[in-house]
């Protein structure tokens, strides 16, 4: 389970984000942070795999590295102050719609959708929305979706193909280059609590219909 020790580690890491401190506290990271996070993933993955059997059931393969890629960043601190996991068909780096979980010192970030999409696939998604606009709107206006996740988000294009402009009066989301939703929960409410799994699954259930809709575009 996620405990207060998880929060304490990341708060201290934020103030001591260098290799010497991290290596001196490696056991804390392995036991209180990574171990607890992987345990949670192992409880979530059977549910997601049942929804879509292309989602891998190995929790370690869903986990993103805590090490930051600093090659092209002005910020040279070596570690993220959050653990993140992605659950998509064919792996966490897949371009297909999936689910996301990130837990920082204070917050649980839970949601999903389409994050990484190339221009060719984006056209396919916009076509799918255009030709199935009523189904799309019904999903994003559903009570469970709005209560848990609020609204779809993502970077926006300035221009779109004329064929897609036909539905712009129904939803400006046709301009999106990404289609995802995210909710932030207070971590302190879930220390040592089995309720965390249920709350995450509740949010995953809310994003599931839009994932299934978007998957049909490919």
N, C-alpha and C positions, 0 to 999 in steps of 0.2 A: 504493500500500500504506500501511497504518497504520504509522507509525514512532514512535520515542521523542519526536520533535518534537511529535506530537499530544498526548502526555501532558504535556510541558513547557508547552505553551500553556495547557491547562486548569488545571494547577496554579498557574500565574502569574495566570490570570484569577480564580481563587478568592480570591487575595490582593489583586487589583486590579480588583474588579468595578465598574467605572465607565466611562462613555463615553469619557473622555479616553484611558485606557489602551487600550481596545479599538480605537479609531480609530488610535492610534499603532502598533498591532500588527495592523492589518487585513490586510496582505499575508501575514503568518504564518497568520492564520486562513484566508484564501482558499486558500493553497497547502498548508499542512501539515495542516489540519483539514477544512474543508469540501470541498476538492478531493479529498483522500484518501477521505473518507467517501462522496462521490458516486461515485467510481470503484468502490468496493466495492458500492454499491447497484446500479450498472449491471451488475455481474457476477451479482448475486443475482436481479434482476428477471426475466430470461428463464426461469429455472427456475420461479419462482412463477407467471408468466404461462402457462407450459406446464401447470401444475397447474390453474389457473383463469384462463381468458382474459378475465375481467372485471377482473383486476388490471392496473392501468395500467403501462406499461413506461417511463414517463418518470421517471427517478430524482429529478429536482427536485421533482416533484409528490408524491413519497413523503416528502420531507424536512420535518420540523417546524422552525419558526423558532427560532433561538438566542435571540431577544429574548423576555423574559418579559412576560407580561401582569400588570402590577403594580397594576391599578386597584382590585382588591379584596383586596390582600395587604398584610400588615404589612411583609413583606420587600420593600423597594423596589430591591434590586439588579437592574440591567436585563438581565442575561444568564444563561441557563442554563449550567451547567458540564458539559454533556453534549450530544451531538448525538443526535437521535432520528428514527426513520423508522417509518412505518406502511404496511403493504401489505394492503389490504382490497379486496374487490370494490367498484367504483365510487368508490374514493378512500380516502385515509388517515383521513378523518373519518367514514367510513361506519359505520353501526351493525352491519353484518354481521361475522361472525368473520373474523379476519385474522392477520397475522404482525407481530411487533414487533422492532425492533433499536434498541438505544441503546448508545453507546460513550462512557464518561466517561474521566477521566484514568487510571483504574486497572482498569476493569471493562468487560466486554462483556455487556450484558443482552440475552438473546435468548429469544423465546417467542412467545406469541400466544393467541388465543381471542376471547372476547366481553368487551369493556371497557365500551362505551357502549350501554345498552339501556333502552328506555322500558317502562313497566308493561305496555302491551298486548303488546309483543313478548316481554317476560319471561314472560307467561302462555303464549305460544305455545311458548317454549323448555321451560318446565316440563311442558306437555302432551306435548311430543315425548319428553322424558326419561321421563315416567311410562309412556307407551305403548310405549316401546322400551328399558325399563330394562336388560334383559340386554345389548343391544348397547352401551349407554352404559357399563356396568360393565366390559365386555370391553375397551373402548378405554382407559379410564383405569387399568386394571390391567395393560395390556400392558407387557412388559419394556422396550421401547424408550422408551415414554413415561415410565416410572418412572426408568429409568437417566438419561435426559437432563433431565427436567423435574420429577421428584418427584411433585407432586400438583396438582390443580386448586385455584385460590384464588379469592377474591372476597369482596365485602361480603355480609353475611348478613341475611335478613329474620327478624324475630321470629315472624311468623305467615305461613302460606301457606293456600291454598284446601284444603278437605277432600279434594278429588279428588287432590291432589298428596301429601297426607299418607300415602296408601296405600303409597308407596314409601320413606317416610322411614326405615323400619326397615332398608332395603337400602342407602340412602346419604343422609347428611345434606346432601349437596350440592344436594338438591332445594330447600333453603332459600336457596341462593345467589342474589344479584342480579347477579353477574358470574361468568364462567366462563373463567378464564385460567390459564396456567402460565408460569413464568419461570425461567430459569437464569442464573447469573452466572459468567462465566469471567474468569480473570486476563488482562488485556490484555498484560502484559509477555511472556507466553509466545508472543505472536503478532506482535511487532514484525517488520516486513519479511518476513512469512511468507505464502506462498500458501495455507497450511493454514487460515487464518482463514475463508476462504470455505467450505471444506469442513466445518468445524466448525459454522458457522452453518446451512448446509444440513442437516446431520445433525439439528440441533435443530428446524429447520422441518419436516423429515420426521416427527419424533416428534409434533409438534403437529397435523400435517395431518389425521389421522383424526378428531380431535375437532372440528376446524374443519368438515370435511365433514359430520359428524354434525349439528352445530349449524346449519349452513346449511340442512339439510333441514327445519328447523322453520319456515322462512319461505316 
